[in-house]
Amino acid sequence: MFDPAAYVLRFLEYLVLMVLFGVPLFGWYGSHRTAIADALSDWPLRGVLLLGAAVGLMLTGTDVVVKTASILGMPVADVDRASLGWYLFETSAGLAATARGALLVILIVVLGWQRRRGKVESAFPRLAMLAGGALATLAWNGHAAAGEGASGALRLAAGLVHLLAAGGWVAAVLVFLGLLLRREAVSGSRRLRATHDLLHGSSTLVTIFVAALIVSGIAHYGDLTAWSLSTLLQSTYGNLLLVKLALFGGMLGLGALHRWTLVPRLGRALASGDPVQEVRALRQSVAAEATLAILILIVVSVLGTLSPAAA
């Protein structure tokens, strides 16, 4: 049955946990890179991460209640403590949700402890691992954890890699967009130079994310469908997967445009002292890439509920 609210909930969980994972991962990667440190130096990172963890915790709780009601065939209002206990501790998805909630609580505690000790940047490795663990538990919300034996382990591994790589890439795109939307990004300021250096210097990390997405995506599809072309062309799952691939191709094209054309052009414009047009062009292109990323998450929110074998 088509349930828009359930799809919205899945989408928000993906988006929030991917950002919560990607931001500290990005900061950790850039902890010894001056460009990234300078570009992010005036961001309220602790507040962003604390808000993300709190929202993630709320979404997890809502997801638990909704799924319990759905499985037991009862209204949400009738879900009681016994029903929740059964779902949380007797089902694989419930155990994953329990782990997700625990990891998010620990993340909030780490953020609070770090506030007393100094800058949040020193906690980026722990925060990235905690948020990565929380994001990984979403594998139990879809097909990745549905297999058994060796093939099931391979499917789960591919799903986990896919989730984490997607989280890193989506977060990177949103960080780039946030930096380019800042007021300072219309002038030749030091922060604009730092933003350019960040975009240029993070290309290797983003390339790793993309490569991991491609390899894990191919492995996951082959495992789910036994390389069936008819599944791709004749099922709702396959049709939506084609839409996802088209959107992914668009993101790849825009990413290549940024790396090889727009970012170098911005560097030359900064040297000449008139970067306004180049900033506008790059901002519009990154906004388009972010839009495609959001659309992919919407498609994925539906894909995870469909059977590849169903027409």
C-alpha positions as CSV (number, residue, x, y, z in Angstrom):
1,M,0.0,0.0,0.0
2,F,1.3,3.4,-0.9
3,D,2.0,5.4,2.3
4,P,3.5,8.8,1.7
5,A,4.2,9.4,5.4
6,A,6.3,6.3,5.6
7,Y,8.3,7.4,2.5
8,V,8.8,10.9,3.9
9,L,10.1,9.3,7.2
10,R,12.5,7.1,5.4
11,F,13.8,10.0,3.3
12,L,14.3,12.2,6.3
13,E,16.2,9.4,8.1
14,Y,18.5,9.0,5.2
15,L,19.1,12.7,4.8
16,V,19.7,13.6,8.4
17,L,22.0,10.6,9.2
18,M,24.0,11.1,6.0
19,V,24.7,14.7,6.8
20,L,25.4,13.8,10.5
21,F,28.0,11.3,9.2
22,G,29.4,13.3,6.4
23,V,30.1,16.6,8.1
24,P,32.4,15.2,10.8
25,L,34.0,12.8,8.3
26,F,34.7,15.8,6.0
27,G,36.1,17.7,9.0
28,W,38.2,14.8,10.1
29,Y,39.6,14.4,6.5
30,G,40.4,18.1,6.5
31,S,41.8,18.4,10.1
32,H,45.4,18.6,8.7
33,R,44.3,20.5,5.5
34,T,44.3,24.3,6.0
35,A,41.8,24.9,3.2
36,I,39.1,22.8,4.8
37,A,39.8,24.1,8.3
38,D,39.6,27.7,7.1
39,A,36.5,27.2,5.0
40,L,34.6,25.6,8.0
41,S,36.1,27.8,10.7
42,D,33.1,30.0,11.2
43,W,30.4,27.3,11.0
44,P,28.5,26.4,14.2
45,L,29.5,22.8,13.7
46,R,28.6,21.7,17.3
47,G,25.1,23.1,16.9
48,V,24.6,21.5,13.5
49,L,25.7,18.1,14.8
50,L,23.7,18.4,18.0
51,L,20.5,19.3,16.0
52,G,21.1,16.5,13.6
53,A,21.5,13.9,16.3
54,A,18.4,15.1,18.1
55,V,16.4,15.1,14.9
56,G,17.8,11.6,14.1
57,L,16.8,10.3,17.5
58,M,13.3,11.7,17.1
59,L,13.0,10.2,13.6
60,T,14.2,6.8,14.9
61,G,11.6,6.8,17.7
62,T,8.8,7.7,15.2
63,D,10.0,5.0,12.8
64,V,9.9,2.4,15.6
65,V,6.3,3.3,16.5
66,V,5.1,3.4,12.9
67,K,6.8,0.1,11.9
68,T,5.5,-1.7,15.1
69,A,1.9,-0.5,14.2
70,S,2.3,-1.6,10.6
71,I,3.7,-5.1,11.4
72,L,1.1,-5.8,14.0
73,G,-1.8,-4.3,12.0
74,M,-2.9,-1.8,14.6
75,P,-3.4,2.0,14.7
76,V,-0.4,4.0,15.9
77,A,-2.3,5.1,18.9
78,D,-2.7,1.5,20.1
79,V,1.0,0.7,20.2
80,D,1.9,-0.1,23.8
81,R,5.1,-0.9,25.7
82,A,4.8,-4.6,25.1
83,S,4.4,-4.2,21.4
84,L,7.4,-1.8,21.3
85,G,9.5,-4.2,23.3
86,W,8.7,-7.1,20.9
87,Y,9.7,-5.0,17.9
88,L,12.9,-3.5,19.4
89,F,14.3,-6.8,20.8
90,E,12.7,-9.6,18.8
91,T,13.1,-8.3,15.2
92,S,16.3,-7.5,13.2
93,A,15.0,-4.1,12.2
94,G,14.1,-3.3,15.8
95,L,17.5,-4.3,17.0
96,A,19.1,-2.1,14.4
97,A,16.8,0.8,15.5
98,T,17.9,0.2,19.1
99,A,21.5,0.3,18.1
100,R,20.8,3.5,16.1
101,G,19.2,5.2,19.0
102,A,22.0,4.2,21.4
103,L,24.7,5.5,19.0
104,L,22.9,8.8,18.6
105,V,22.5,9.2,22.4
106,I,26.3,8.5,22.8
107,L,27.0,11.1,20.0
108,I,25.0,13.7,21.9
109,V,26.9,12.9,25.1
110,V,30.2,13.2,23.3
111,L,29.2,16.6,21.9
112,G,28.2,17.8,25.4
113,W,31.5,16.5,26.9
114,Q,33.5,18.2,24.1
115,R,31.8,21.5,24.8
116,R,33.5,21.5,28.2
117,R,36.9,20.6,26.7
118,G,37.2,22.9,23.8
119,K,36.6,22.8,20.0
120,V,34.4,20.1,18.5
121,E,36.9,19.5,15.8
122,S,39.1,17.3,18.0
123,A,36.1,14.9,18.4
124,F,35.5,14.5,14.7
125,P,36.9,10.9,14.5
126,R,34.6,9.7,17.3
127,L,31.6,11.6,15.9
128,A,32.2,10.3,12.4
129,M,32.4,6.7,13.7
130,L,29.3,7.0,15.8
131,A,27.3,8.7,13.1
132,G,28.6,6.2,10.6
133,G,27.4,3.4,12.8
134,A,24.0,5.0,13.1
135,L,23.8,5.4,9.3
136,A,24.8,1.8,8.7
137,T,21.9,0.5,10.8
138,L,19.6,1.8,8.0
139,A,20.8,-1.2,6.0
140,W,18.2,-3.2,8.0
141,N,15.4,-1.0,6.7
142,G,15.9,-2.3,3.1
143,H,17.2,-5.2,1.1
144,A,20.8,-5.1,2.3
145,A,20.2,-7.2,5.4
146,A,17.7,-9.6,3.9
147,G,20.1,-12.3,2.7
148,E,21.5,-15.4,4.5
149,G,24.9,-17.2,4.5
150,A,27.8,-16.0,2.4
151,S,25.7,-14.3,-0.2
152,G,23.8,-12.5,2.5
153,A,27.1,-11.3,4.0
154,L,28.2,-10.0,0.6
155,R,24.8,-8.2,0.1
156,L,25.1,-6.6,3.6
157,A,28.7,-5.5,3.0
158,A,27.7,-3.9,-0.4
159,G,24.8,-2.2,1.2
160,L,26.9,-0.8,4.1
161,V,29.5,0.5,1.7
162,H,26.8,2.0,-0.5
163,L,25.2,3.8,2.5
164,L,28.4,5.2,3.9
165,A,29.7,6.4,0.5
166,A,26.4,8.0,-0.3
167,G,26.4,9.7,3.0
168,G,29.9,11.1,2.4
169,W,29.0,12.4,-1.1
170,V,25.6,13.9,-0.2
171,A,27.1,15.7,2.8
172,A,30.0,17.0,0.7
173,V,27.7,18.4,-1.9
174,L,25.5,20.1,0.8
175,V,28.6,21.5,2.6
176,F,29.9,22.9,-0.7
177,L,26.5,24.5,-1.4
178,G,26.4,26.0,2.1
179,L,29.8,27.6,1.7
180,L,28.9,29.0,-1.7
181,L,25.7,30.5,-0.4
182,R,27.5,32.5,2.3
183,R,27.5,36.3,1.9
184,E,31.3,36.3,1.7
185,A,31.1,34.1,-1.4
186,V,30.3,37.1,-3.6
187,S,33.6,38.9,-3.0
188,G,37.3,38.0,-3.3
189,S,37.6,37.5,0.4
190,R,40.0,35.1,2.2
191,R,37.0,32.8,2.9
192,L,36.2,32.6,-0.7
193,R,39.8,31.6,-1.5
194,A,39.5,29.0,1.3
195,T,36.2,27.7,-0.3
196,H,37.9,27.4,-3.7
197,D,40.8,25.5,-2.1
198,L,38.4,23.2,-0.3
199,L,36.5,22.4,-3.5
200,H,39.8,21.8,-5.3
201,G,41.4,19.8,-2.4
202,S,38.5,17.5,-1.7
203,S,38.2,16.0,-5.2
204,T,40.2,12.9,-4.2
205,L,37.8,12.1,-1.3
206,V,34.7,12.6,-3.4
207,T,36.2,10.4,-6.1
208,I,36.6,7.6,-3.6
209,F,33.0,8.0,-2.6
210,V,31.9,7.8,-6.2
211,A,34.0,4.7,-6.9
212,A,32.7,3.0,-3.8
213,L,29.1,3.8,-4.9
214,I,29.6,2.4,-8.3
215,V,31.3,-0.9,-7.2
216,S,28.9,-1.5,-4.3
217,G,25.9,-0.6,-6.4
218,I,26.8,-3.1,-9.2
219,A,27.4,-5.8,-6.6
220,H,24.2,-5.1,-4.9
221,Y,22.1,-5.2,-8.0
222,G,23.7,-8.4,-9.3
223,D,23.0,-10.1,-5.9
224,L,19.4,-9.0,-5.8
225,T,18.4,-9.8,-9.4
226,A,21.0,-12.4,-10.6
227,W,21.9,-9.9,-13.3
228,S,18.4,-10.0,-14.8
229,L,17.8,-7.4,-17.5
230,S,14.0,-8.1,-17.4
231,T,13.9,-7.0,-13.8
232,L,15.5,-3.7,-14.8
233,L,13.1,-3.1,-17.6
234,Q,9.8,-4.8,-16.6
235,S,9.4,-4.2,-12.9
236,T,8.6,-1.1,-10.8
237,Y,11.8,-1.7,-8.9
238,G,13.8,-1.8,-12.1
239,N,12.1,1.3,-13.5
240,L,12.8,3.3,-10.4
241,L,16.4,2.0,-10.4
242,L,16.8,3.4,-13.9
243,V,15.5,6.8,-12.7
244,K,18.1,6.6,-9.9
245,L,20.9,5.8,-12.3
246,A,19.9,8.7,-14.6
247,L,20.0,11.1,-11.6
248,F,23.3,9.6,-10.5
249,G,24.6,10.1,-14.0
250,G,23.6,13.8,-13.8
251,M,25.5,14.2,-10.5
252,L,28.6,12.6,-12.1
253,G,28.4,15.0,-15.0
254,L,28.0,18.0,-12.8
255,G,30.8,16.8,-10.5
256,A,33.1,16.5,-13.5
257,L,32.1,20.0,-14.6
258,H,33.0,21.4,-11.2
259,R,36.3,19.6,-11.0
260,W,37.6,20.2,-14.5
261,T,36.0,23.5,-15.5
262,L,34.2,25.6,-12.9
263,V,36.6,25.3,-10.0
264,P,39.7,26.0,-12.1
265,R,37.9,29.0,-13.7
266,L,37.1,30.3,-10.2
267,G,40.8,30.0,-9.3
268,R,41.8,32.1,-12.3
269,A,39.1,34.7,-11.5
270,L,40.3,35.0,-7.9
271,A,43.8,35.7,-9.2
272,S,42.5,38.4,-11.5
273,G,40.3,39.9,-8.7
274,D,36.8,39.6,-10.3
275,P,35.2,36.2,-9.3
276,V,31.5,37.3,-9.2
277,Q,30.4,35.5,-12.4
278,E,32.4,32.4,-11.6
279,V,31.0,32.1,-8.1
280,R,27.4,32.5,-9.4
281,A,28.0,29.8,-12.1
282,L,29.5,27.4,-9.5
283,R,26.8,28.1,-7.0
284,Q,24.1,27.3,-9.5
285,S,25.8,24.1,-10.6
286,V,26.3,22.9,-7.1
287,A,22.7,23.7,-6.3
288,A,21.7,21.6,-9.3
289,E,23.9,18.7,-8.0
290,A,22.3,19.0,-4.5
291,T,18.8,18.9,-6.0
292,L,19.7,15.7,-7.9
293,A,21.1,14.2,-4.6
294,I,17.8,15.0,-2.9
295,L,15.8,13.4,-5.7
296,I,18.0,10.2,-5.5
297,L,17.3,10.0,-1.8
298,I,13.5,10.3,-2.5
299,V,13.8,7.4,-5.1
300,V,15.8,5.3,-2.7
301,S,13.2,5.8,0.0
302,V,10.7,4.1,-2.2
303,L,13.1,1.5,-3.7
304,G,13.9,-0.1,-0.3
305,T,10.2,-1.0,0.1
306,L,9.8,-2.8,-3.2
307,S,10.6,-6.3,-4.2
308,P,13.0,-6.6,-7.2
309,A,11.0,-9.6,-8.3
310,A,7.6,-7.9,-8.3
311,A,6.2,-6.6,-11.6
